[in-house]
Amino acid sequence: MTIRAVVWGENVHEQTNKIVADIYPDGMHGCIAAALNSDPQINATTATLQEVEHGLPESRLAETDVLLWWGHAAHGDVSDEVVERVAEHVWSGMGLIVLHSGHFAKIFKRLMGTPCNLTWREAGERERLWLTSRNHPIAAGLPDHFELENEEMYGEPFGIPEPMETVFVSWFQGGEVFRSGVTYKRGAGNVFYFRPGHETYPTYHDANVQQVLRNAVKWAHNPAARIVNPTDAPNVPVDVAPEKIEERGPRLHQDGEEGYK
């Protein structure tokens, strides 16, 4: 089965900064999609902020197994309607991989329910990523640790809920550490946050980073059928209860009523 991935890129820095444009002439989203497409099990396409509905209409999300999200300078420009649409697809079973400064993306904060804040420094320092779960599928084929010569520092405390699993932790030259690869389950959807990816460094050209992303897409993919209407909260009348019961006491709601949300 081919996994259908969509790489969503903000596509702002690539248009406004020559350094970024030179490193990623096809955009960061294009570079990531090319790395994913090197795996015959993955078919990756791209979408950007500037497209109609940010390239994520209902019809496209319905055919997306895993969505990857990179954002930074224009989180506020992302439509709340699209954010809710993506959230519902995650709850129904679509995988989501959030990259680097996407920790402040509306969709990540929506799903985490926390500020997702952290400390940071842009100094081009060395980052050393350590595996904390050697046999995790996202770590397949990777050494116990690998280094990125130049990266932006993200440091703890990281304002996220307790992860389901921590797959990577990072150490930076300045001494800070960070939970750089964490997993969650939101509804039926698998969610992975992966820290590296500052736009002025060639992080997404790194072979180990590309391997993490391919592994993560396979991990996040849920082959089961999507849950239909994952936010529904249907009323169950007395006469269709699994066990026979008699109605007792006063009622506020009527049979079939939608109730309050």
C-alpha positions in Angstrom: 0.0 0.0 0.0 1.4 3.4 -1.0 1.2 6.0 1.8 -0.2 9.3 0.5 1.7 12.2 2.2 1.2 15.9 1.8 4.0 18.3 2.9 2.6 21.6 3.9 5.0 24.5 3.8 4.4 28.1 4.8 6.6 29.1 1.8 7.4 32.6 3.2 11.1 32.5 4.0 11.9 30.9 0.6 10.3 33.9 -1.1 11.8 36.6 1.1 15.3 35.4 2.1 18.0 34.7 -0.4 19.9 32.4 2.0 16.8 30.2 2.4 16.1 30.3 -1.3 19.6 29.2 -2.2 19.5 26.3 0.2 16.0 25.3 -0.8 15.4 26.4 -4.4 12.3 24.2 -4.5 11.2 25.3 -1.1 11.6 23.4 2.2 8.4 21.6 1.4 9.8 20.5 -2.0 13.0 19.2 -0.4 11.1 17.2 2.2 8.7 15.8 -0.4 11.6 14.7 -2.6 13.2 12.9 0.3 9.9 11.1 1.1 9.5 10.2 -2.6 12.8 8.4 -2.6 10.9 5.6 -0.7 8.7 3.6 -3.0 6.2 3.1 -0.2 5.5 6.9 0.0 3.8 9.2 -2.5 4.4 12.8 -1.4 3.0 16.0 -2.8 3.1 19.6 -1.5 0.7 22.4 -0.4 1.5 25.9 0.7 -0.1 28.8 2.6 -0.6 30.9 -0.5 -2.9 28.3 -2.2 -6.7 28.5 -2.1 -7.7 27.0 1.3 -3.9 26.8 1.9 -3.9 23.8 -0.5 -5.9 21.7 2.1 -9.5 21.5 0.9 -11.8 18.9 2.4 -11.4 16.7 -0.7 -7.6 16.6 -0.5 -7.5 15.9 3.3 -9.9 13.0 2.7 -7.2 11.5 0.5 -4.2 12.3 2.7 -2.8 9.5 4.9 -0.2 11.7 6.6 0.2 15.5 6.7 3.6 17.1 7.4 3.5 20.7 8.6 6.3 23.4 8.6 5.4 26.9 9.6 7.2 29.9 11.3 6.6 33.5 10.2 2.9 33.3 9.3 1.2 31.1 11.9 -1.5 33.8 12.3 -2.3 33.8 8.6 -3.5 30.2 8.7 -7.3 30.1 8.5 -9.0 28.9 11.6 -11.5 27.0 9.4 -8.6 25.1 7.8 -7.1 24.4 11.3 -10.4 22.9 12.5 -10.7 20.9 9.3 -7.2 19.4 9.8 -7.9 18.7 13.5 -11.1 16.7 12.6 -9.1 14.7 10.0 -6.5 13.9 12.7 -9.2 12.9 15.1 -10.7 10.6 12.4 -7.3 8.9 11.7 -5.1 11.0 9.5 -1.4 11.1 10.7 0.2 14.5 11.5 4.0 15.3 11.6 4.8 18.8 12.9 8.3 20.2 12.1 10.6 22.6 13.9 8.9 26.0 14.5 5.6 24.3 13.8 5.5 23.9 17.6 3.7 27.3 17.5 1.4 26.4 14.6 -2.3 26.8 15.3 -2.9 23.1 14.5 -0.3 21.8 17.0 -1.5 24.1 19.8 -5.0 23.1 19.0 -4.2 19.4 19.4 -1.9 19.8 22.4 -4.1 22.2 24.4 -1.0 23.9 25.8 1.2 26.9 25.0 3.9 24.8 23.3 6.5 27.4 24.4 10.2 26.9 24.7 13.6 28.7 24.9 15.6 29.4 21.8 18.8 30.9 20.3 19.9 31.3 16.7 23.6 30.9 16.7 24.3 28.1 14.3 25.5 25.7 17.0 26.0 22.0 16.9 23.0 19.8 17.8 23.5 16.2 18.8 20.4 14.1 18.7 20.3 11.0 20.9 17.9 8.0 20.5 16.0 7.3 23.6 14.1 4.4 22.2 16.3 2.3 20.0 13.6 -0.1 18.7 11.0 2.6 18.0 9.9 2.5 14.3 10.8 6.2 13.9 14.4 5.3 14.8 14.8 2.5 12.4 18.1 2.4 10.6 19.6 5.3 12.6 22.7 5.3 14.8 22.4 5.8 18.5 23.1 9.5 17.9 23.8 11.9 15.0 24.9 15.5 14.7 23.8 18.6 12.8 26.7 21.0 12.6 24.5 24.1 12.5 21.1 24.4 14.0 18.9 26.8 16.0 18.7 25.9 19.7 15.5 25.0 21.3 15.7 24.4 25.0 13.6 23.1 27.9 11.2 23.6 29.5 9.0 22.7 26.5 5.3 23.6 27.2 3.8 20.4 25.8 1.6 17.7 27.4 3.5 14.6 28.6 4.3 12.7 25.4 3.2 9.2 24.7 6.8 8.4 23.7 10.0 10.4 23.6 12.1 9.1 20.6 14.9 11.7 20.5 16.5 14.2 22.9 18.9 16.9 21.7 22.0 18.5 23.3 23.3 21.8 22.0 26.7 23.4 22.2 25.5 26.0 24.6 24.5 23.3 27.0 20.7 23.2 26.7 18.7 20.0 26.1 15.4 19.4 24.4 12.8 16.7 23.7 13.3 16.7 20.0 11.1 13.8 18.9 7.8 13.1 20.7 4.7 11.2 19.8 1.0 11.6 20.7 -2.3 10.0 19.9 -5.1 12.4 19.2 -8.4 10.7 18.6 -7.5 8.0 16.0 -4.6 10.0 14.6 -0.9 9.5 15.3 1.0 12.8 15.9 4.8 13.2 15.8 6.7 16.4 16.6 10.3 16.6 15.2 12.5 19.6 16.2 15.3 20.1 13.6 14.6 22.2 10.6 15.7 25.9 10.9 15.4 27.5 7.5 18.8 29.1 7.2 20.6 25.7 7.6 20.5 22.7 5.2 18.9 20.4 7.8 16.4 18.8 5.4 19.3 17.7 3.1 20.8 15.7 5.9 20.5 11.9 5.3 19.6 11.1 8.9 16.9 13.7 9.1 15.4 12.4 5.9 15.4 8.9 7.3 13.6 10.1 10.4 10.9 11.7 8.2 10.4 8.6 6.1 10.2 6.5 9.2 7.8 9.0 10.8 5.4 8.9 7.8 5.2 5.1 8.0 4.7 5.3 11.8 2.0 8.0 11.5 0.0 6.2 8.8 -3.1 4.5 10.1 -4.4 2.0 7.5 -7.8 1.7 9.2 -10.8 3.4 7.6 -11.4 6.9 8.8 -13.8 7.5 11.6 -16.8 9.3 10.2 -18.0 12.5 12.1 -15.4 12.1 14.9 -16.9 15.0 16.9 -20.5 13.7 16.9 -22.1 13.1 20.4 -25.3 11.3 19.6 -28.2 11.0 21.9 -29.1 7.3 22.7 -32.9 7.0 23.5 -34.1 4.7 26.2 -35.7 2.3 23.8 -32.4 1.5 22.0 -30.2 1.1 25.1 -28.1 -2.1 25.0 -29.9 -3.3 28.1 -33.6 -2.8 28.9 -34.2 0.1 31.3 -37.1 2.3 32.4 -37.0 6.0 32.3 -36.9 7.6 35.7 -36.8 11.2 36.9 -37.3 14.5 35.0 -35.7 15.2 31.6 -34.0 18.2 30.2 -33.4 16.7 26.7 -35.7 15.1 24.2 -34.9 11.9 22.2 -32.8 12.7 19.2 -31.8 16.1 20.4 -28.3 17.1 19.5 -27.5 18.4 23.0 -25.0 21.1 23.9 -21.4 21.4 22.7 
